[in-house]
């Protein structure tokens, strides 16, 4: 009986993560208990298997029937539809908050919570999409497909460490989603590592014959996350959901840019 209870709880936690981080109707299967949403970050990279897989499939499929630039843009748009531009919204709010809030912690938090988008947010989204499209366009089709399948869950695994490294900057009552993520246990941390690193074996296998070391693909995004963590800590002394979304996209972008440098040199 105890084993069945644990299995049901695990299923509910996974389902909650897919409901929280995507816009697909997983809620039709079952509505997990509210407490499960406090653990969604523990399964964040697993949702990356889905979003990265769909993005890779669209990228490959469209490359067979359209030009490569169109395939790249279609892949980017497909993930935005799949997630409801959830992380892109966080990226825009992050830049609006830190760009317009100065050193005033409360003002930064207030701007990030505001539903309106400002100049910093618009520019950040524009530059992010341009850099992402350019990075994928510069890669051979098959390598680009593998990159998005690997980069998405790996960036989510790296970014999930924000929850471990600092407290939540708001209270649960003032949170946008009325949810405060809990810190992962040792067992959950191991699960996160497996979710993030397992797809990395695919790109390592593919890139090994090309003659470059894939290790920078692991360290550069982690370094980007660390510097973003230091920046967020210096301003807020804590994280928000917008911070997590922004760090996820920026670490993922650094993964693709690093792959470009390795491939072109």
LINFENUR-V529816 format. One record per residue. RES is the residue in three letters. NEAR is the number of other ideal C-beta (glycine too) atoms within 8 Angstrom. Layout:
res	near
RES	NEAR
RES	NEAR
//
This chain:
res	near
UNK	4
UNK	5
UNK	6
UNK	7
UNK	8
UNK	8
UNK	8
UNK	8
UNK	9
UNK	8
UNK	8
UNK	12
UNK	14
UNK	10
UNK	13
UNK	14
UNK	15
UNK	13
UNK	10
UNK	10
UNK	11
UNK	13
UNK	7
UNK	6
UNK	4
UNK	9
UNK	7
UNK	4
UNK	5
UNK	6
UNK	3
UNK	11
UNK	5
UNK	5
UNK	6
UNK	13
UNK	11
UNK	9
UNK	14
UNK	15
UNK	10
UNK	12
UNK	15
UNK	15
UNK	14
UNK	11
UNK	13
UNK	15
UNK	12
UNK	11
UNK	14
UNK	16
UNK	9
UNK	11
UNK	16
UNK	13
UNK	8
UNK	12
UNK	17
UNK	11
UNK	8
UNK	12
UNK	10
UNK	5
UNK	5
UNK	7
UNK	5
UNK	8
UNK	8
UNK	9
UNK	14
UNK	13
UNK	9
UNK	12
UNK	15
UNK	13
UNK	8
UNK	11
UNK	13
UNK	10
UNK	8
UNK	13
UNK	12
UNK	8
UNK	7
UNK	10
UNK	11
UNK	12
UNK	10
UNK	16
UNK	17
UNK	13
UNK	16
UNK	14
UNK	13
UNK	15
UNK	13
UNK	11
UNK	9
UNK	10
UNK	14
UNK	6
UNK	5
UNK	7
UNK	10
UNK	6
UNK	10
UNK	14
UNK	14
UNK	9
UNK	13
UNK	13
UNK	8
UNK	8
UNK	2
UNK	4
UNK	7
UNK	10
UNK	6
UNK	11
UNK	13
UNK	10
UNK	9
UNK	12
UNK	11
UNK	8
UNK	8
UNK	13
UNK	9
UNK	8
UNK	10
UNK	11
UNK	12
UNK	8
UNK	13
UNK	15
UNK	9
UNK	8
UNK	13
UNK	6
UNK	11
UNK	8
UNK	12
UNK	12
UNK	11
UNK	12
UNK	14
UNK	14
UNK	13
UNK	14
UNK	13
UNK	15
UNK	15
UNK	19
UNK	15
UNK	14
UNK	15
UNK	12
UNK	13
UNK	15
UNK	9
UNK	14
UNK	12
UNK	8
UNK	7
UNK	9
UNK	6
UNK	11
UNK	10
UNK	9
UNK	7
UNK	9
UNK	5
UNK	6
UNK	13
UNK	7
UNK	7
UNK	6
UNK	10
UNK	8
UNK	10
UNK	7
UNK	6
UNK	11
UNK	6
UNK	5
UNK	6
UNK	10
UNK	10
UNK	8
UNK	10
UNK	14
UNK	9
UNK	8
UNK	14
UNK	14
UNK	10
UNK	7
UNK	13
UNK	13
UNK	8
UNK	10
UNK	13
UNK	9
UNK	7
UNK	11
UNK	11
UNK	7
UNK	5
UNK	7
UNK	3
UNK	8
UNK	5
UNK	12
UNK	6
UNK	10
UNK	14
UNK	10
UNK	8
UNK	11
UNK	16
UNK	10
UNK	8
UNK	11
UNK	14
UNK	8
UNK	8
UNK	12
UNK	13
UNK	8
UNK	9
UNK	14
UNK	11
UNK	5
UNK	10
UNK	12
UNK	8
UNK	11
UNK	12
UNK	14
UNK	9
UNK	14
UNK	14
UNK	15
UNK	15
UNK	15
UNK	14
UNK	13
UNK	14
UNK	12
UNK	16
UNK	13
UNK	12
UNK	11
UNK	16
UNK	14
UNK	10
UNK	12
UNK	14
UNK	11
UNK	9
UNK	13
UNK	12
UNK	6
UNK	5
//
